[in-house]
């Protein structure tokens, strides 16, 4: 399977009266939402993330709007197990998949912030949340694939005689993504996820995380290949020097936002890791990966890939060689930056991956060893 790319659609034009529209916490400009989705589709992105938070718009309605406006773009729909019973979530997701001809995936948010989870009445601790996510995924798959009614009695969910559930477009289970940086996350994802999502850390730390997830997959008896998803904010300009200047401007403008959200993620293990990495150094892997102090780990895509198209593409290829063949390049609602990434970086990555003959199955075989 070739390397694939993710962006996150913006809901309002930059500079519109309601700021921060990329997080879907403000009124939506539906024409802009459709335009954004069509544009990233035309510039080579394979997926858009449909985010979810306690104060955001409904992710199913957003996904339906994006899918209706596009022809190939797939939606990665974020779902929190605390906010939806798994049988109901499965029906909503399979309905989206049927309506779009097979373009729905799901990303399970176990919950990294105790404060954010409590806003919706969820007071489980982190370990419990990941156990709940594991059970949630197992129920989703049964809803999508069981041909007869079934009952379930687990730690978090119980029901009798459900189904058969509403089938997906293909009749198979939808791909399920899960992420995190704690051992609980590695265990849950290694045992149950099709795709494991990672924040943008330096190459060495990313390789370590991939190996830990595979160790849990082996312990669970899995032999199939997991896919890995890494996330970076791309900052691209004609030269490395111009890109660095541009990045400094983006960071300066973004600091007020990160100041507002940093406390929410103060206990998130992934955020803690990024802050510790930033304290050790702000630039990594030859200066292309930035983890700026005061921003790294505050929330969202706080790791930056900075440089010319060639520099950024080369950095991405190195992650693909580690086994991360889904690359998220969110631009926080900036459509121009998304177009630059799609026009200038994505073709270079795909060409170089093909030239080097990077085969995900070979990478999987090399890494998935005891």
C-alpha positions as a printed NumPy array, in Angstrom:
array([[  0.   ,   0.   ,   0.   ],
       [  1.491,   3.398,  -0.939],
       [  2.131,   6.187,   1.537],
       [ -1.027,   8.168,   2.25 ],
       [ -1.617,  11.704,   3.516],
       [ -4.056,  13.345,   5.931],
       [ -5.121,  16.961,   6.399],
       [ -7.846,  18.389,   8.614],
       [-10.497,  20.514,   6.931],
       [-11.061,  24.062,   8.13 ],
       [-14.553,  25.27 ,   8.903],
       [-14.054,  29.018,   8.345],
       [-11.743,  31.137,   6.171],
       [ -8.652,  32.477,   7.943],
       [ -9.293,  35.94 ,   9.338],
       [-13.073,  35.49 ,   9.44 ],
       [-14.899,  37.095,  12.382],
       [-15.087,  33.829,  14.36 ],
       [-11.453,  32.853,  15.061],
       [-10.179,  29.338,  15.614],
       [-12.571,  27.772,  13.128],
       [-10.157,  24.969,  12.379],
       [-11.168,  23.352,  15.67 ],
       [-14.876,  23.408,  14.75 ],
       [-15.772,  25.218,  17.963],
       [-17.231,  28.225,  16.141],
       [-20.092,  28.598,  13.633],
       [-19.335,  26.822,  10.365],
       [-19.075,  28.474,   6.965],
       [-20.462,  25.54 ,   5.004],
       [-19.332,  26.854,   1.614],
       [-15.781,  27.185,   2.924],
       [-15.913,  23.707,   4.474],
       [-16.894,  22.206,   1.116],
       [-14.312,  24.292,  -0.747],
       [-11.567,  23.277,   1.66 ],
       [-12.443,  19.584,   1.337],
       [-12.525,  19.698,  -2.475],
       [ -9.231,  21.58 ,  -2.583],
       [ -7.231,  19.191,  -0.408],
       [ -8.704,  16.291,  -2.371],
       [ -7.509,  17.851,  -5.632],
       [ -4.001,  18.362,  -4.224],
       [ -3.362,  14.753,  -3.334],
       [ -4.553,  14.283,   0.236],
       [ -6.184,  10.904,   0.816],
       [ -7.956,  11.636,   4.093],
       [ -9.293,  14.416,   6.225],
       [ -9.57 ,  14.078,   9.971],
       [-12.981,  15.01 ,  11.345],
       [-12.106,  16.069,  14.902],
       [-14.208,  15.875,  18.027],
       [-14.104,  17.731,  21.354],
       [-16.585,  18.568,  24.076],
       [-17.337,  21.975,  22.501],
       [-17.052,  21.005,  18.837],
       [-19.614,  20.483,  16.118],
       [-21.047,  16.992,  15.605],
       [-18.495,  14.882,  13.782],
       [-21.022,  12.753,  11.89 ],
       [-22.768,  15.763,  10.378],
       [-19.412,  17.294,   9.427],
       [-18.241,  14.048,   7.858],
       [-21.464,  13.694,   5.858],
       [-21.04 ,  17.238,   4.503],
       [-17.416,  16.612,   3.493],
       [-18.208,  13.256,   1.894],
       [-21.089,  14.728,  -0.103],
       [-18.801,  17.487,  -1.415],
       [-15.995,  15.152,  -2.557],
       [-15.479,  12.049,  -4.663],
       [-12.348,  10.307,  -3.338],
       [-11.433,  11.956,  -0.039],
       [-11.849,   9.63 ,   2.933],
       [-12.969,  10.817,   6.363],
       [-11.271,   9.726,   9.575],
       [-14.088,  10.285,  12.064],
       [-12.991,  10.853,  15.66 ],
       [-15.148,   9.094,  18.267],
       [-14.873,   9.099,  22.052],
       [-16.095,   5.913,  23.739],
       [-17.411,   7.966,  26.68 ],
       [-19.791,   9.897,  24.429],
       [-21.311,   7.131,  22.284],
       [-22.508,   3.587,  22.936],
       [-20.553,   1.303,  20.57 ],
       [-23.572,  -0.195,  18.784],
       [-24.886,   3.312,  18.052],
       [-21.469,   4.597,  16.927],
       [-21.089,   1.568,  14.642],
       [-24.406,   2.337,  12.946],
       [-23.482,   5.981,  12.385],
       [-20.087,   5.099,  10.944],
       [-21.396,   2.366,   8.661],
       [-24.117,   4.737,   7.428],
       [-21.442,   7.274,   6.468],
       [-19.519,   4.485,   4.763],
       [-22.568,   3.37 ,   2.79 ],
       [-23.451,   6.927,   1.754],
       [-19.914,   7.597,   0.542],
       [-19.244,   4.299,  -1.204],
       [-16.66 ,   3.155,   1.339],
       [-14.862,   6.321,   2.482],
       [-15.277,   6.219,   6.276],
       [-12.695,   5.261,   8.901],
       [-12.798,   5.76 ,  12.659],
       [-10.231,   7.168,  15.068],
       [-10.838,   6.24 ,  18.698],
       [-10.06 ,   8.994,  21.212],
       [ -9.466,   7.307,  24.554],
       [ -8.901,  10.668,  26.233],
       [ -5.549,  12.154,  27.132],
       [ -6.835,  15.034,  29.253],
       [ -8.655,  14.335,  32.528],
       [-10.034,  17.887,  32.435],
       [-11.502,  17.508,  28.942],
       [-12.996,  14.095,  29.742],
       [-14.632,  15.435,  32.895],
       [-16.452,  18.066,  30.817],
       [-18.609,  15.23 ,  29.489],
       [-18.918,  13.342,  32.752],
       [-16.098,  10.851,  32.197],
       [-14.074,  10.217,  35.361],
       [-12.3  ,   6.972,  34.487],
       [ -8.535,   6.951,  34.858],
       [ -6.23 ,   6.507,  31.872],
       [ -5.83 ,   2.748,  32.225],
       [ -9.591,   2.291,  32.461],
       [-10.141,   4.524,  29.435],
       [ -7.863,   2.402,  27.281],
       [ -9.497,  -0.813,  28.502],
       [-12.826,   0.748,  27.524],
       [-11.433,   1.654,  24.082],
       [-10.319,  -1.95 ,  23.563],
       [-13.794,  -3.222,  24.391],
       [-15.394,  -0.502,  22.259],
       [-13.348,  -1.586,  19.203],
       [-14.236,  -5.231,  19.714],
       [-17.942,  -4.391,  19.803],
       [-17.684,  -2.165,  16.722],
       [-16.192,  -4.993,  14.692],
       [-18.841,  -7.462,  15.817],
       [-21.624,  -5.022,  14.911],
       [-20.162,  -4.634,  11.425],
       [-19.544,  -8.313,  10.731],
       [-21.932, -10.521,  12.759],
       [-24.686, -12.047,  10.64 ],
       [-26.916, -12.995,  13.568],
       [-28.08 , -11.149,  16.7  ],
       [-25.57 , -11.28 ,  19.544],
       [-25.256, -10.292,  23.179],
       [-22.328,  -8.808,  25.039],
       [-21.364,  -8.468,  28.691],
       [-18.029,  -6.789,  29.277],
       [-16.383,  -4.478,  31.765],
       [-17.944,  -1.318,  30.302],
       [-20.771,  -2.377,  27.965],
       [-23.662,  -4.79 ,  28.2  ],
       [-26.537,  -5.511,  25.822],
       [-28.72 ,  -8.418,  24.702],
       [-29.803,  -9.628,  21.291],
       [-28.409,  -6.789,  19.196],
       [-28.331,  -6.996,  15.46 ],
       [-27.38 ,  -7.875,  12.98 ],
       [-26.044,  -4.34 ,  12.759],
       [-26.093,  -2.021,   9.784],
       [-23.429,  -3.23 ,   7.361],
       [-20.589,  -1.185,   5.93 ],
       [-20.217,  -0.59 ,   2.193],
       [-17.851,  -3.545,   1.795],
       [-19.476,  -5.732,   4.411],
       [-16.22 ,  -5.816,   6.349],
       [-15.186,  -3.941,   9.469],
       [-14.022,  -0.36 ,   8.922],
       [-10.35 ,   0.425,   9.59 ],
       [ -9.886,   1.527,  13.193],
       [ -7.212,   3.979,  14.332],
       [ -6.113,   4.506,  17.916],
       [ -3.267,   6.568,  19.316],
       [ -1.35 ,   7.571,  22.398],
       [  2.056,   7.522,  24.014],
       [  1.422,   5.616,  27.235],
       [  2.031,   1.92 ,  27.779],
       [ -1.754,   1.54 ,  28.075],
       [ -2.105,   3.025,  24.585],
       [  0.593,   0.786,  23.118],
       [ -1.117,  -2.278,  24.626],
       [ -4.612,  -1.353,  23.421],
       [ -3.459,  -0.339,  19.955],
       [ -1.088,  -3.26 ,  19.589],
       [ -3.867,  -5.707,  20.392],
       [ -6.793,  -4.113,  18.552],
       [ -6.043,  -1.223,  16.162],
       [ -5.504,  -1.359,  12.405],
       [ -3.673,   1.997,  12.526],
       [ -1.696,   3.468,  15.421],
       [ -1.361,   7.262,  15.582],
       [  1.75 ,   9.004,  16.902],
       [  2.666,  12.643,  17.482],
       [  5.659,  13.924,  15.572],
       [  8.708,  12.931,  17.612],
       [ 12.32 ,  12.6  ,  16.422],
       [ 13.162,   9.536,  14.356],
       [ 14.831,   7.6  ,  17.191],
       [ 11.908,   8.059,  19.578],
       [  9.403,   7.235,  16.832],
       [ 11.231,   3.988,  16.058],
       [ 11.158,   3.122,  19.761],
       [  7.4  ,   3.688,  19.944],
       [  6.714,   1.594,  16.842],
       [  8.737,  -1.261,  18.319],
       [  6.812,  -1.071,  21.597],
       [  3.453,  -1.225,  19.827],
       [  4.631,  -4.25 ,  17.828],
       [  5.811,  -5.929,  21.035],
       [  2.27 ,  -5.662,  22.413],
       [  0.852,  -6.893,  19.1  ],
       [  3.046, -10.   ,  19.29 ],
       [  2.034, -10.546,  22.914],
       [ -1.604, -10.439,  21.785],
       [ -0.873, -13.086,  19.147],
       [ -1.215, -10.815,  16.135],
       [  0.712, -11.509,  12.939],
       [ -0.939,  -8.95 ,  10.653],
       [  0.673,  -5.603,   9.832],
       [ -0.305,  -2.495,  11.745],
       [ -0.076,   0.789,   9.945],
       [  1.41 ,   3.822,  11.692],
       [  0.304,   7.424,  11.395],
       [  2.606,  10.344,  12.296],
       [  1.542,  13.995,  12.549],
       [  3.521,  17.159,  11.798],
       [  2.622,  20.765,  11.   ],
       [  4.373,  21.399,   7.635],
       [  6.095,  24.746,   7.091],
       [  7.339,  24.919,   3.51 ],
       [  9.052,  27.694,   1.552],
       [ 11.376,  27.964,  -1.438],
       [ 14.491,  27.552,   0.718],
       [ 15.257,  26.206,   4.178],
       [ 16.116,  29.721,   5.38 ],
       [ 12.816,  31.171,   4.167],
       [ 10.923,  28.264,   5.728],
       [ 12.606,  28.908,   9.073],
       [ 11.603,  32.562,   8.9  ],
       [  8.041,  31.555,   8.044],
       [  7.963,  29.059,  10.932],
       [  8.999,  31.706,  13.417],
       [  6.095,  33.874,  12.269],
       [  3.624,  30.981,  12.557],
       [  4.833,  30.178,  16.061],
       [  4.562,  33.77 ,  17.203],
       [  0.996,  34.005,  15.918],
       [  0.041,  30.631,  17.416],
       [  1.45 ,  31.146,  20.912],
       [ -1.74 ,  32.741,  22.347],
       [ -3.732,  29.676,  21.254],
       [ -1.205,  27.245,  22.716],
       [ -1.116,  29.232,  25.97 ],
       [ -4.882,  28.739,  26.3  ],
       [ -4.817,  24.961,  25.762],
       [ -1.539,  23.9  ,  27.362],
       [ -3.041,  23.28 ,  30.824],
       [ -5.708,  20.995,  29.373],
       [ -2.989,  18.644,  28.125],
       [ -0.669,  18.959,  31.114],
       [ -1.135,  15.305,  32.145],
       [ -1.271,  13.835,  28.636],
       [  1.653,  11.408,  28.263],
       [  2.257,  12.341,  24.626],
       [  2.315,  16.024,  25.545],
       [  4.699,  15.367,  28.428],
       [  7.018,  13.46 ,  26.088],
       [  7.048,  16.336,  23.601],
       [  7.756,  18.886,  26.312],
       [ 10.665,  16.774,  27.572],
       [ 12.004,  16.444,  24.023],
       [ 11.751,  20.229,  23.607],
       [ 13.678,  20.809,  26.816],
       [ 16.513,  18.64 ,  25.477],
       [ 16.538,  20.42 ,  22.11 ],
       [ 14.171,  22.428,  19.953],
       [ 15.546,  21.189,  16.62 ],
       [ 16.152,  17.584,  15.627],
       [ 17.205,  15.311,  12.775],
       [ 19.313,  17.898,  11.007],
       [ 17.132,  20.859,  11.974],
       [ 14.066,  19.89 ,   9.946],
       [ 11.936,  18.784,  12.94 ],
       [ 11.065,  21.579,  15.362],
       [  9.653,  21.015,  18.866],
       [  9.579,  24.619,  20.169],
       [  9.509,  25.182,  23.93 ],
       [  6.216,  26.645,  25.098],
       [  4.42 ,  25.125,  22.116],
       [  5.515,  21.469,  22.011],
       [  2.987,  19.281,  23.733],
       [  0.459,  22.056,  24.256],
       [ -2.057,  20.383,  21.973],
       [ -2.745,  19.606,  18.342],
       [  0.036,  19.407,  15.779],
       [  2.736,  21.122,  17.834],
       [  5.704,  19.462,  16.069],
       [  6.804,  21.204,  12.862],
       [  8.625,  19.98 ,   9.766],
       [ 10.423,  23.064,   8.447],
       [ 12.277,  23.496,   5.177],
       [ 12.182,  23.541,   1.418],
       [  9.898,  21.006,  -0.285],
       [ 12.904,  18.748,  -0.818],
       [ 13.993,  18.989,   2.826],
       [ 10.526,  18.273,   4.2  ],
       [  9.919,  15.448,   1.712],
       [ 13.225,  13.779,   2.638],
       [ 12.294,  13.97 ,   6.321],
       [  8.915,  12.343,   5.664],
       [ 10.5  ,   9.544,   3.622],
       [ 12.704,   8.694,   6.592],
       [  9.583,   8.198,   8.721],
       [  8.057,   6.044,   5.997],
       [ 11.201,   3.909,   6.072],
       [ 10.56 ,   3.348,   9.785],
       [  7.082,   2.007,   9.008],
       [  4.896,   5.134,   9.253],
       [  3.107,   5.044,   5.909],
       [  0.275,   7.427,   6.818],
       [  1.46 ,  11.008,   7.285],
       [ -0.782,  13.697,   8.703],
       [  0.125,  17.235,   7.638],
       [ -2.504,  19.429,   9.318],
       [ -2.174,  23.14 ,   8.624],
       [ -4.626,  24.287,  11.303],
       [ -7.143,  25.674,   8.833],
       [ -4.605,  27.41 ,   6.556],
       [ -5.659,  26.284,   3.092],
       [ -2.703,  27.934,   1.353],
       [ -0.258,  25.904,   3.448],
       [ -2.282,  22.773,   2.752],
       [ -2.073,  23.472,  -0.995],
       [  1.698,  24.007,  -0.726],
       [  2.1  ,  20.676,   1.063],
       [ -0.059,  18.915,  -1.516],
       [  1.492,  20.615,  -4.532],
       [  5.148,  20.666,  -3.493],
       [  5.776,  17.943,  -0.912],
       [  3.403,  15.023,  -1.457],
       [  4.547,  14.292,  -5.068],
       [  8.199,  14.35 ,  -3.986],
       [  7.535,  11.896,  -1.152],
       [  5.673,   9.489,  -3.392],
       [  8.35 ,   9.684,  -6.085],
       [ 11.177,   9.103,  -3.611],
       [  9.401,   6.229,  -1.858],
       [  8.926,   4.576,  -5.254],
       [ 12.525,   5.288,  -6.293],
       [ 13.91 ,   3.741,  -3.111],
       [ 11.533,   0.813,  -3.359],
       [ 10.258,   1.272,   0.19 ],
       [  7.836,  -1.625,   0.707],
       [  5.683,  -1.407,   3.863],
       [  5.403,  -5.189,   4.007],
       [  9.201,  -5.519,   4.029],
       [  9.452,  -2.837,   6.714],
       [  6.821,  -4.713,   8.738],
       [  8.717,  -7.973,   8.409],
       [ 11.938,  -6.318,   9.519],
       [ 10.433,  -4.601,  12.56 ],
       [  7.967,  -7.25 ,  13.719],
       [ 10.582,  -9.616,  15.099],
       [ 10.972, -10.838,  18.644]])
